[in-house]
Amino acid sequence: MPKIKICGINDAAFARCAEEMGVDYLGFIFAEGSPRRIEPAPAAEIAAALSGRVRRVGVFTTTPVAAILDISKRVPLDVVQLHSLDYGADEIQRLKAHGLEVWRLHEACGADAVLLDGMADGRCGGTGRCADWRLAAEMAASGVRIVLAGGVSAENARAAAATGCAVLDVNSSLETAPGVKSIARLEAFMSSLRLAE
């Protein structure tokens, strides 16, 4: 079964519940313009409230590498998710040289995993649209570590997991409003995955 990442974390109580339920990664969105964007200081407060078992992911779209490294120390982060095509192999190596795991959108360029997300209206994610699951399965079968995002929910979690992806990245399907996560929806999602096992 894939590991689970919940993205758009902005609430310590929800984050602690997610950790207790066995979620593997919690994502903090630092991208400008996102309704789920969080500043580094409150992200650090949430991270400090956790037990340390769950891994912390920072999501970036246009942030310079120097600023990513600064945020990664302040929170601190374990993984950097480059949710943009603007980052190349040199920037990825700079991040990895500081001990960070790196996930990059749509192609590896030396990253540790490839993120596949649903696209709509020119946006590379955050759309609630499903990614290309057939492509995810093909890439996973060829040995590429895939993080599958976009439209993943309790209703399709088992099918998403069947692609062979390494990580399922869940966000808006767990919300009652943009940026407002529901523990009940998280419980339903986790239950669906347990049935798949």
C-alpha positions as CSV (number, residue, x, y, z in Angstrom):
1,M,0.0,0.0,0.0
2,P,1.2,3.5,-0.7
3,K,2.2,6.0,2.0
4,I,-0.3,8.8,2.7
5,K,0.3,12.5,2.5
6,I,-2.3,15.1,3.7
7,C,-1.6,18.4,2.1
8,G,-2.7,21.9,3.0
9,I,-2.1,21.5,6.8
10,N,-2.9,24.7,8.8
11,D,-4.3,23.4,12.0
12,A,-2.4,21.7,14.9
13,A,-5.3,19.7,16.2
14,F,-6.0,18.2,12.8
15,A,-2.3,17.5,12.2
16,R,-2.1,15.6,15.5
17,C,-5.1,13.5,14.6
18,A,-3.7,12.7,11.2
19,E,-0.4,11.6,12.8
20,E,-2.3,9.4,15.3
21,M,-4.3,7.8,12.4
22,G,-1.0,6.8,10.7
23,V,-0.6,9.4,8.0
24,D,3.0,9.4,6.8
25,Y,3.4,12.9,5.5
26,L,1.9,16.3,6.3
27,G,2.2,19.0,3.7
28,F,2.5,22.8,4.3
29,I,1.8,24.9,1.3
30,F,4.1,27.9,1.0
31,A,3.0,28.8,-2.5
32,E,1.7,32.3,-3.2
33,G,-1.9,32.5,-4.2
34,S,-3.1,29.2,-2.6
35,P,-6.1,29.4,-0.3
36,R,-4.2,26.9,1.8
37,R,-1.0,28.9,2.1
38,I,0.7,29.1,5.5
39,E,3.5,31.2,6.7
40,P,6.7,29.5,8.1
41,A,6.1,30.6,11.8
42,P,2.7,28.9,12.2
43,A,3.9,25.9,10.2
44,A,6.8,25.6,12.7
45,E,4.3,25.8,15.6
46,I,2.3,23.0,14.1
47,A,5.4,20.9,13.4
48,A,6.5,21.4,17.1
49,A,3.2,20.0,18.3
50,L,3.7,16.7,16.5
51,S,5.4,13.6,17.9
52,G,8.1,13.5,15.2
53,R,6.9,10.3,13.5
54,V,5.2,12.0,10.5
55,R,7.4,13.6,7.9
56,R,7.0,17.3,7.1
57,V,6.7,18.4,3.4
58,G,7.0,21.9,2.1
59,V,5.1,22.7,-1.1
60,F,6.7,25.5,-3.3
61,T,6.0,26.8,-6.8
62,T,8.2,29.9,-7.5
63,T,10.2,30.3,-4.3
64,P,14.0,30.7,-4.8
65,V,16.1,27.8,-3.5
66,A,17.8,30.0,-0.9
67,A,14.4,30.9,0.6
68,I,13.3,27.2,0.5
69,L,16.4,26.2,2.4
70,D,15.7,28.9,5.0
71,I,12.1,27.8,5.5
72,S,13.2,24.1,5.6
73,K,15.4,25.0,8.6
74,R,12.8,27.1,10.4
75,V,9.8,24.6,10.2
76,P,11.8,22.2,9.9
77,L,11.1,20.2,6.7
78,D,12.0,16.7,5.7
79,V,10.8,16.8,2.1
80,V,10.5,19.6,-0.5
81,Q,7.7,19.3,-3.1
82,L,8.5,21.4,-6.1
83,H,5.0,21.9,-7.5
84,S,6.3,23.7,-10.6
85,L,8.2,23.0,-13.8
86,D,10.5,25.9,-13.1
87,Y,13.0,24.0,-11.0
88,G,15.8,22.2,-12.8
89,A,18.4,19.5,-11.9
90,D,20.9,22.0,-10.5
91,E,18.4,23.4,-8.0
92,I,17.2,20.0,-7.1
93,Q,20.8,18.9,-6.3
94,R,21.3,22.0,-4.1
95,L,18.3,21.0,-2.1
96,K,19.3,17.4,-1.8
97,A,22.8,18.5,-0.7
98,H,21.2,19.9,2.4
99,G,19.7,16.5,3.3
100,L,16.2,17.2,1.9
101,E,14.2,14.6,-0.1
102,V,12.8,16.3,-3.2
103,W,9.7,15.6,-5.2
104,R,9.2,17.4,-8.6
105,L,6.2,17.9,-10.7
106,H,5.8,15.6,-13.8
107,E,9.5,14.7,-14.4
108,A,12.3,13.7,-12.1
109,C,15.3,15.9,-13.1
110,G,17.3,14.1,-10.4
111,A,14.5,14.3,-7.8
112,D,13.6,11.4,-5.5
113,A,10.1,11.1,-6.7
114,V,7.8,12.4,-9.5
115,L,4.6,14.2,-8.6
116,L,1.7,13.6,-10.9
117,D,-1.2,16.0,-10.3
118,G,-4.4,17.0,-12.2
119,M,-4.2,20.1,-14.4
120,A,-6.9,22.5,-15.3
121,D,-7.1,26.1,-16.6
122,G,-3.3,26.2,-16.9
123,R,-2.8,25.3,-13.2
124,C,-0.5,22.5,-12.3
125,G,-2.3,21.4,-9.2
126,G,-4.8,22.3,-6.6
127,T,-7.6,21.8,-9.1
128,G,-9.3,18.7,-7.6
129,R,-9.0,17.1,-11.0
130,C,-7.5,13.5,-11.2
131,A,-4.1,13.1,-12.6
132,D,-3.4,10.6,-15.5
133,W,-3.7,7.3,-13.5
134,R,-2.7,5.2,-16.5
135,L,0.5,7.2,-16.8
136,A,1.1,6.8,-13.0
137,A,0.7,3.1,-13.3
138,E,3.1,2.9,-16.3
139,M,5.8,5.0,-14.6
140,A,5.4,3.1,-11.3
141,A,5.8,-0.2,-13.2
142,S,9.0,1.1,-14.8
143,G,10.5,1.8,-11.4
144,V,9.8,5.5,-11.0
145,R,8.7,6.6,-7.5
146,I,5.3,8.3,-8.0
147,V,3.5,10.7,-5.7
148,L,-0.1,10.7,-7.0
149,A,-2.2,13.8,-6.3
150,G,-5.3,15.4,-7.7
151,G,-8.8,14.3,-6.9
152,V,-7.8,11.5,-4.6
153,S,-10.7,10.7,-2.2
154,A,-12.3,8.1,0.0
155,E,-14.4,7.0,-3.0
156,N,-11.4,6.3,-5.3
157,A,-8.6,5.7,-2.8
158,R,-8.4,1.9,-3.6
159,A,-8.2,2.5,-7.3
160,A,-5.6,5.2,-6.8
161,A,-3.5,2.9,-4.6
162,A,-3.7,0.2,-7.3
163,T,-1.7,2.3,-9.7
164,G,1.4,1.3,-7.7
165,C,2.2,4.8,-6.6
166,A,4.5,5.2,-3.6
167,V,2.5,8.1,-2.0
168,L,-1.1,9.2,-2.2
169,D,-1.4,13.0,-1.8
170,V,-4.8,14.0,-0.5
171,N,-6.1,17.5,0.0
172,S,-9.4,19.1,-1.1
173,S,-11.5,15.9,-0.7
174,L,-10.9,16.1,3.0
175,E,-12.2,19.7,3.3
176,T,-15.6,21.2,4.1
177,A,-14.3,24.6,2.7
178,P,-11.0,25.6,1.1
179,G,-8.4,25.2,3.8
180,V,-10.8,23.6,6.4
181,K,-10.0,19.9,6.9
182,S,-12.5,17.5,8.3
183,I,-11.4,14.7,10.7
184,A,-14.5,12.7,9.8
185,R,-13.5,12.9,6.1
186,L,-10.0,11.8,7.0
187,E,-11.4,8.9,9.0
188,A,-13.5,7.8,6.0
189,F,-10.4,8.1,3.7
190,M,-8.2,6.0,6.0
191,S,-11.0,3.4,6.4
192,S,-11.3,3.1,2.6
193,L,-7.6,2.3,2.4
194,R,-7.7,-0.2,5.2
195,L,-10.4,-2.1,3.2
196,A,-8.1,-2.1,0.2
197,E,-5.4,-3.9,2.3
